[in-house]
Each structure stands twice: as structure tokens, then as C-alpha cells.
Amino acid sequence: MGSADRMIRLIAAILLTALYLTKVITGTAGFVALVVAGVFLLTSLVRFCPLYTLLGMNTCAIKKA
């Protein structure tokens, strides 16, 4: 996972959590937002997204040897 992708996921996780905590998003949508925020946070911390593997995507810059 590339660094830009990681930053976008971290910002989205913080934003979704903030919206839930300020009660902008409530109920089922709030719970879904928290789950999505948790997944974004976890995948950005471990630098791996299982969905990208299934889709054959790669956002990491190619290192030249």
C-alpha cells in the first residue's frame, strides 16, 4: 500500500470517528462508519489491504533495484 493511500485511509478513519462522536452520524449508519473507520485504520497500520490482493491492485511505488 502506498503512502498516499495510507494517509487517505487515516484521514478518512479520523473523519468517520469524529462524525460518529459528534453525533452527526448515528444509529446503524454510525455503527457502519465506525467499522469502516476501524478497517481503514487497521489496513493503514499494517500496510496491507486484502481487497487489493483480490482485485490485483497495488498502490505502492515500485522500488528499482
N, C-alpha and C positions, 0 to 999 in steps of 0.2 A: 504494500500500500504506500503510495506516495505521500510526501509531507503535506502537500496542498489538500489532499483528500483527508488526511488525519486532522488537519486544522478545521476544515469544514465540518467534519463529524463532531469534533469537540465543541465548536461554537453552537452547532445545532442541539447537542445534548444539553448545554448550559441554557440555551434559549427555551427549550421544551420544559426543562425542570423549573425555570423561573416562571414560565406561564402557568404551570401547574401550582406552584407555591403561592402565586399571587391570585389564584382562583380565576384566572382568565379562561382556562380550560378545566372543566370539571366533569364528574361522572365517568362514564365509560371512555369518552374521548380523553379525559385526563389520565386514566389508567393506561390507555394505549400509548399516550405521549410519554409517560414515564418508562414504559417498557422499551419503546423505540430509543429514548434517551439512554437507557442502560445498555442497549445493544450497541449504539453508536460509541458510547464511552468505552465499553469493553473492546470492541474491534479496533478502535484507535489506539488503545493502550498496548494491545498485543500485536499491532501492526499486521493484522491478517483478517480478511473478510471471506468467510466460507462461500458466500454468494458469488463473489468474484471468481472463485475457483470453478463453481458450477457453470458460470456464464463464459468462462475463458477470458476474463478481463484482467488487466494489470495496469495499475496507475503508478507503479514505481518506475523511476527513471532507470534506464539500462546502464549498468556500470561497464565501462570499457576496460578491458584487461591490458 
